[in-house]
Amino acid sequence: MQNRGYFCVPGDIDKVNELRIRLERGKYDVTGISDPHVASSLLKLWLREVAEPLIPADLYDDCINIRREATIPESEEDV
């Protein structure tokens, strides 16, 4: 990845909503969406609204500890 800030820079809200509606209607063709911030904003929105957390509470501490113990090349740390 060459660009940074995919999850820090918000995507255009109108385009995010348009993509969300398309996906909710079963139209999974995302051609025409060239701004990665639109996709990342939609993913963040979905993660906020999902009923069940992706990482169950009883595994959260284990996941944090694994990340702390992992060796990640410095060039990939901020990705």
N, C-alpha and C positions, 0 to 999 in steps of 0.2 A: 504494500500500500504506500503510495507516495503522498497522498493528502492526509492531513490530520484534522481532527475535530469533527468527524462524522456524527458523533453523538453530542457534540457541544454546540454546533451551529445548527439552528433549526431550519427545516425545509419550508418552502412556501406553503402556508396553511391551506390555500385553495387547492394546490396540487396534491397535498397530503390527503385532504378530504376526498378529492376526485379518485385517487388511487384506492382509498379505503372503500368507497362505494363500489368501484369496479370489482374489487376482490370479494366483497360481501355478496355480490351478484354472481359470483362464480366465474368471473372473467379474469383469469390468471395471467393473461398476456400483459406484460409490463413494458412492452416496446413503447418508446416515446418518453419514458421516464429516464432522463439522462442525468438528473441531479441526484447524487448519492445521499444528499441530506434529506430529500423527500422520503426515500426508502428507510433511512435510519430513523427519521421522525415517526414514521408509521410503525416501525418496530417498537420504538419507545412507548408509543401510545398503546399498542397492543399489550406490552408487558405491564403497563400500569392497570389495564382493564381486565387482564386474565384473572379468572376466579381462583384458581389454584396456583401457588407459587411454583416456578420451575424447579427450584431447589427446596425440598421439604425442610421444615424448621429443624427436624432432628439431624439433618445432614449439613446444615449451614456451617457450623463450627469446623467440621471436617474439611469442607471445601475451602474455607478461609485458611486453615492450617496447611493444606496441600499447596495452595498458591504461595504462601510464605516460604515454604520449603523448596519450591521449584527453582531451578536454575534457568533463567531466561536470558538469551543473548541481549546485551545492552542495546543493540540496534532495534530490537523488537519490543523493548520494555514499554514504550509509550504508545504502542499501537492499540 
